Amino acid sequence: MKKFTLVILAGALTLITACQKLMPPAPKDEDVLAGTIPGLTPEQEKEHLVGDANFGKIFTKEDGLGPIFVQTSCANCHIGNGKGHPSTGLTRFANVNGTIIDNLLNKGGPQLQQHAILGYLPETLPTEANVFSKRIAPAVMGLGYIAALDDQSILNNADPNDLNGDGISGRPNYVNPTNFFIPQPIHIPYNNQYIGRFGKKAEKITIQDQVVFALKQDIGITSDFDTQDLFNYQSGVNTGDGVADPEVSSNFVYGLVFYMRTLKAPARRNINNDDVVAGENLFAKIGCTSCHIPSFTTAQSDISALSNKTFHPYSDFLLHDMGQLLDDSYPEGSANGFEWRTPPLWGLGLAKDSQGGQMFLLHDGRAKTFDEVISFHGGEAASRRTAFNALSQTEKNQLFKFLESL
């Protein structure tokens, strides 16, 4: 009997060893976007996992999905916490007549929900809409560092009148706060408005603002912070999914917010590579760091792991005039159609991992290479585009190597 048992154990060990040889090695930490910020307590790690489950939850009709929606979960757009794909993109719409902006809230605005639960009609664009903005989901890693940044650090780089003469005139997007916004010491009010730092046009002040908006507009899920469900205006008011509102609690929202606050920032790769180093120097030399500022330091935070931490987003979180090629004519907050928040570049080198192996860049995913992205830079960034075009191909390749290292 003992001999038989030893034979079985030996066979099992052989099988395990063979399987280990066939299995690919685990990816390095710097090669994946998932993971927590360093320094969380065991209790915070558990809280992060609860939020992770909320982020991945697939909503059904019984949960209150819809009745019209874009996706059935957060993770369906932000695959692996990375950038979205045009196939999972969304459309914002409005009626703009000069300075009069109508977000067509009584016609299903501000966002199109092109899917619907069984037995319900999906939404179609209203004839009154005359401006449209297609968007792909942004990456969500490192948002806690951005949320912990004080407003003054953003204002320090604002130069709306280009007083320093560098051709860059970034300005903050002051937006009206939500009714559940609670100002923190990091926030500086201006005419009862606050600086937005999240979203393509910096139209959201906090992560919670973004979460509550996305739950409703992307998934059709109401919460304690927004209890009015979506409906197809063509089907009539108060037609819905039959599930009592709010469909998720404040704790569910807080779980999502904590999860996003505690996602790690993407790590740099190949930082000592000669081409990467040369590319980083070129990035600064041609003026890209005027907007894509490499480093900031957070203020004091209720999460100690986020307090007084230097992070490297390569953004200034300000609005910039990006010219006609990037003008979607869709205003948000104080941002015009041609104005966009400088997108953080961290994680850029891993973008294609969440996009099916092909990069889809810019706010709508229309650009597939770094060359294309830079070619769309106009307005304030036109001089930087000209400087890039003057580089040799070798220098351009070095610059691309640097971007791939982010």
C-alpha positions in Angstrom: 0.0 0.0 0.0 2.8 2.4 0.9 4.6 1.6 -2.3 1.4 2.3 -4.3 1.0 5.6 -2.5 4.5 6.6 -3.2 4.0 5.8 -6.9 0.9 8.0 -7.0 2.7 10.8 -5.3 5.7 10.6 -7.6 3.3 10.6 -10.6 1.5 13.7 -9.3 4.8 15.5 -8.7 5.9 14.7 -12.2 2.6 16.0 -13.6 2.9 19.2 -11.6 6.5 19.8 -12.8 5.5 19.2 -16.4 2.6 21.6 -16.1 4.8 24.3 -14.6 7.2 24.0 -17.5 4.2 24.4 -19.9 2.7 27.4 -18.1 4.0 30.8 -19.0 5.7 32.8 -16.2 3.7 35.3 -14.3 4.0 38.8 -15.8 6.2 41.4 -14.1 4.5 44.0 -12.0 5.5 46.7 -14.5 3.9 44.9 -17.4 0.4 44.9 -16.0 -2.0 47.7 -15.0 -3.8 45.8 -12.3 -2.7 46.1 -8.7 -2.9 48.3 -5.7 -0.9 51.3 -4.6 2.0 50.4 -2.2 1.5 50.8 1.5 -2.2 49.8 2.0 -3.1 48.2 5.2 -4.6 44.6 5.2 -8.0 46.2 5.9 -7.6 48.5 2.9 -6.5 45.6 0.7 -9.8 43.9 1.6 -11.8 47.0 0.8 -10.0 47.2 -2.5 -11.1 43.7 -3.3 -14.7 44.5 -2.5 -14.5 47.4 -4.9 -12.8 45.2 -7.5 -15.8 42.9 -7.4 -18.1 45.9 -7.9 -16.1 47.1 -10.8 -16.3 43.7 -12.5 -20.0 43.0 -11.6 -22.1 42.3 -14.7 -25.5 43.8 -14.2 -28.7 42.1 -15.4 -32.3 43.2 -15.8 -33.0 41.8 -12.4 -30.3 44.1 -10.9 -31.7 47.1 -12.6 -29.6 47.2 -15.8 -30.9 49.9 -18.2 -33.5 49.9 -19.4 -31.2 51.5 -21.9 -27.4 51.2 -21.5 -24.0 51.3 -23.2 -22.3 48.4 -21.3 -23.3 45.9 -18.6 -20.3 46.5 -16.3 -17.5 48.9 -15.6 -14.9 46.3 -16.6 -16.4 45.9 -20.1 -15.2 49.3 -21.1 -12.1 49.5 -18.9 -10.6 46.1 -19.7 -7.8 45.3 -17.4 -8.1 48.9 -16.1 -6.8 50.1 -19.4 -8.0 52.2 -22.3 -11.2 51.3 -24.1 -11.7 50.2 -27.6 -13.8 52.0 -30.3 -16.2 49.1 -30.3 -17.1 49.8 -26.7 -17.1 53.6 -27.2 -19.9 56.0 -26.4 -21.5 59.1 -27.9 -22.3 62.4 -26.2 -24.7 64.8 -28.0 -26.3 68.2 -27.6 -27.8 71.1 -29.4 -25.5 74.1 -29.6 -26.6 77.4 -31.0 -23.9 80.0 -30.6 -23.5 80.4 -26.8 -26.7 78.6 -26.0 -26.0 75.0 -25.0 -28.9 72.5 -24.6 -27.8 69.0 -23.4 -31.2 67.7 -24.5 -31.9 66.1 -21.2 -35.5 65.8 -22.2 -34.5 63.9 -25.3 -32.1 61.4 -23.7 -29.1 63.6 -23.4 -26.2 64.0 -22.7 -25.3 60.5 -23.8 -26.6 57.9 -26.2 -27.6 54.5 -24.8 -27.6 52.2 -27.9 -28.5 49.0 -26.1 -31.7 48.0 -24.2 -33.0 45.2 -22.0 -35.2 42.6 -23.6 -38.5 44.0 -24.6 -37.4 47.6 -24.5 -36.3 49.9 -27.4 -32.7 51.2 -27.4 -32.2 54.9 -27.7 -31.6 56.7 -31.0 -30.1 60.1 -31.5 -32.7 62.8 -31.4 -33.1 65.0 -34.5 -32.5 68.1 -32.4 -28.9 67.1 -31.7 -26.4 69.0 -33.9 -23.1 68.2 -32.1 -21.7 64.8 -31.3 -18.6 63.6 -29.5 -17.4 60.0 -29.7 -15.4 58.8 -26.7 -13.4 55.7 -25.7 -13.0 54.8 -22.1 -9.8 56.2 -20.4 -7.5 54.0 -18.4 -8.4 54.1 -14.7 -5.0 53.3 -13.0 -3.4 55.9 -10.7 -6.6 58.0 -10.3 -6.1 58.1 -6.5 -2.9 60.2 -6.9 -4.7 62.6 -9.2 -7.6 62.8 -6.7 -5.1 63.6 -3.9 -3.5 66.5 -5.8 -4.4 69.9 -4.4 -5.9 72.5 -6.7 -3.1 74.9 -6.2 -0.6 72.5 -7.8 -2.9 72.5 -10.9 -3.2 76.3 -10.8 0.5 76.7 -10.6 0.8 75.7 -14.2 -2.2 77.6 -15.6 -1.3 80.5 -17.9 -4.6 81.4 -19.7 -3.1 84.6 -21.2 0.3 83.0 -22.0 2.2 85.5 -19.9 5.4 83.5 -20.2 5.3 83.6 -24.0 5.8 79.9 -24.6 2.7 79.5 -26.8 0.9 77.4 -24.2 -2.1 78.9 -22.4 -3.6 76.1 -20.3 -6.5 76.9 -18.0 -8.6 75.0 -15.5 -12.1 73.8 -16.2 -14.3 75.3 -13.5 -17.5 73.3 -13.2 -20.6 73.3 -11.1 -20.3 70.8 -8.2 -22.8 67.9 -7.8 -25.3 68.1 -4.9 -23.3 65.4 -3.2 -19.9 67.0 -3.6 -18.1 67.7 -0.3 -15.2 70.2 -0.6 -11.9 69.0 0.9 -8.9 71.1 1.9 -7.4 70.5 -1.5 -10.2 72.2 -3.3 -10.2 76.0 -4.1 -13.6 77.4 -5.0 -14.1 80.1 -7.7 -17.5 81.7 -8.1 -19.1 78.6 -6.4 -17.4 76.3 -8.9 -14.5 74.0 -8.6 -11.7 72.7 -10.8 -12.5 69.6 -12.7 -9.6 67.1 -13.1 -11.3 63.9 -14.4 -12.8 63.2 -17.8 -11.7 64.0 -21.4 -12.4 67.7 -20.8 -11.8 67.8 -17.0 -15.6 68.0 -16.5 -15.6 66.0 -13.3 -14.3 67.2 -9.9 -14.0 63.9 -8.1 -13.8 60.2 -8.8 -17.2 59.9 -7.1 -18.7 62.4 -9.6 -17.3 60.2 -12.4 -18.5 56.9 -10.8 -22.1 58.1 -10.2 -22.3 59.5 -13.7 -20.9 56.4 -15.4 -23.1 54.0 -13.4 -26.2 55.8 -14.7 -25.2 56.9 -18.2 -23.1 53.8 -19.1 -25.0 51.0 -17.3 -28.4 52.6 -16.4 -27.8 52.0 -12.7 -29.2 54.4 -10.2 -27.7 55.0 -6.8 -28.3 57.0 -3.6 -26.6 59.9 -5.3 -28.7 59.9 -8.5 -32.1 58.1 -8.1 -33.7 59.0 -11.4 -33.5 56.1 -13.8 -32.9 56.3 -17.5 -35.7 55.8 -20.0 -36.2 56.1 -23.7 -37.9 59.4 -24.3 -39.5 57.9 -27.4 -41.3 55.3 -25.2 -42.6 57.8 -22.7 -41.7 59.0 -19.2 -41.6 56.5 -16.3 -41.1 53.5 -18.5 -38.2 51.5 -17.1 -36.7 48.3 -15.9 -39.2 47.5 -13.2 -36.6 47.6 -10.5 -37.0 50.0 -7.6 -34.6 52.9 -7.4 -31.9 53.4 -6.2 -30.6 50.2 -7.6 -27.3 50.2 -5.7 -26.5 51.7 -2.3 -24.1 54.4 -1.3 -21.8 51.6 0.0 -21.6 50.1 -3.5 -20.5 53.5 -4.9 -18.0 54.1 -2.1 -16.6 50.6 -2.8 -16.0 51.6 -6.5 -14.5 54.9 -5.5 -12.1 53.3 -3.0 -11.1 50.7 -5.6 -10.3 53.3 -8.2 -8.5 55.5 -5.6 -6.2 52.6 -4.6 -5.3 51.3 -8.1 -1.6 51.6 -8.6 0.1 54.0 -11.0 1.7 52.3 -14.0 5.4 51.7 -13.6 8.0 52.8 -16.1 9.9 50.1 -18.1 13.3 50.1 -19.7 14.2 53.4 -18.1 17.9 52.9 -18.6 17.7 52.0 -22.2 19.9 54.5 -24.3 17.1 55.2 -26.8 14.5 55.7 -24.0 16.8 58.2 -22.3 17.5 60.0 -25.5 13.8 60.0 -26.3 12.9 61.5 -22.9 15.4 64.3 -23.5 13.9 65.0 -26.9 10.4 65.0 -25.4 11.5 67.9 -23.2 13.6 69.6 -25.9 10.7 70.0 -28.3 8.4 71.4 -25.6 6.1 68.4 -24.9 6.6 68.8 -21.1 5.0 72.2 -21.2 1.6 70.4 -21.1 2.7 66.8 -20.3 4.3 67.7 -17.0 6.2 64.6 -15.7 5.8 64.9 -11.9 3.5 66.1 -9.2 3.3 65.5 -5.4 0.1 64.8 -3.6 -1.2 66.6 -0.6 -2.2 65.0 2.8 -4.8 62.3 2.2 -7.1 60.2 4.4 -5.4 57.2 2.8 -1.8 57.5 4.2 -0.4 55.5 1.2 -1.5 58.5 -1.0 -0.1 61.2 1.3 2.8 63.4 0.1 3.6 61.0 -2.8 5.4 62.0 -6.0 3.8 60.5 -9.1 4.4 60.8 -12.8 1.3 61.3 -14.9 2.7 63.4 -17.7 -0.2 65.8 -17.7 -1.1 69.2 -16.3 -4.8 68.5 -15.9 -5.6 71.8 -17.7 -7.6 72.6 -20.8 -5.8 73.5 -24.0 -6.8 74.7 -27.4 -6.0 71.7 -29.6 -7.0 73.2 -32.9 -9.6 72.4 -35.6 -8.7 68.8 -36.2 -9.6 67.9 -32.6 -12.6 70.2 -32.4 -15.7 68.1 -31.6 -17.9 71.2 -31.1 -19.1 69.7 -27.8 -18.7 71.9 -24.7 -18.5 70.6 -21.2 -18.3 72.8 -18.1 -16.3 75.9 -19.3 -14.5 73.8 -22.0 -15.1 74.6 -25.6 -15.2 71.9 -28.4 -11.6 72.5 -29.3 -10.4 72.4 -25.7 -9.2 69.1 -24.1 -7.6 68.2 -20.8 -4.0 67.1 -21.3 -4.4 63.3 -21.1 -2.0 61.6 -18.7 0.5 59.5 -20.7 1.4 57.0 -18.0 0.5 53.5 -19.1 0.7 54.5 -22.7 3.1 51.7 -23.5 0.6 49.1 -22.2 -2.4 50.6 -24.0 -2.7 48.0 -26.7 -2.8 45.2 -24.1 -6.4 46.3 -23.2 -7.3 47.2 -26.8 -6.9 43.9 -28.6 -3.2 44.3 -29.5 -3.6 47.5 -31.5 -3.4 51.0 -30.0 -6.4 53.3 -30.4 -5.4 56.8 -29.2 -6.9 60.3 -28.8 -10.3 60.8 -27.1 -12.1 58.8 -29.8 -9.5 56.2 -30.8 -9.0 57.5 -34.3 -5.2 57.5 -34.1 -3.4 54.2 -34.2 0.2 55.3 -34.0 2.2 58.0 -32.2 2.9 59.7 -35.5 -0.9 60.0 -36.1 -1.5 61.4 -32.6 1.1 64.1 -33.0 -0.2 65.0 -36.5 -3.6 66.0 -34.9 -2.0 68.4 -32.5 -3.0 71.9 -33.5 -3.8 75.1 -31.7 -1.4 75.6 -28.8 0.4 72.4 -29.7 1.1 73.3 -33.3 4.6 74.5 -32.6 5.4 71.2 -30.8 4.1 69.3 -33.8 6.4 71.4 -36.0 9.3 70.7 -33.8 8.6 67.0 -33.9 8.3 67.0 -37.7 11.8 68.5 -37.8 13.4 65.6 -36.0 15.3 62.9 -37.9 13.7 59.5 -38.1 16.2 58.2 -35.7 15.2 60.8 -33.2 11.5 60.2 -33.7 12.1 56.5 -33.1 13.9 57.4 -29.8 10.9 59.6 -28.8 8.6 56.7 -29.5 10.7 54.4 -27.4 10.3 56.8 -24.5 6.6 56.9 -24.9 6.5 53.1 -25.0 8.4 53.1 -21.7 5.6 55.0 -19.9 
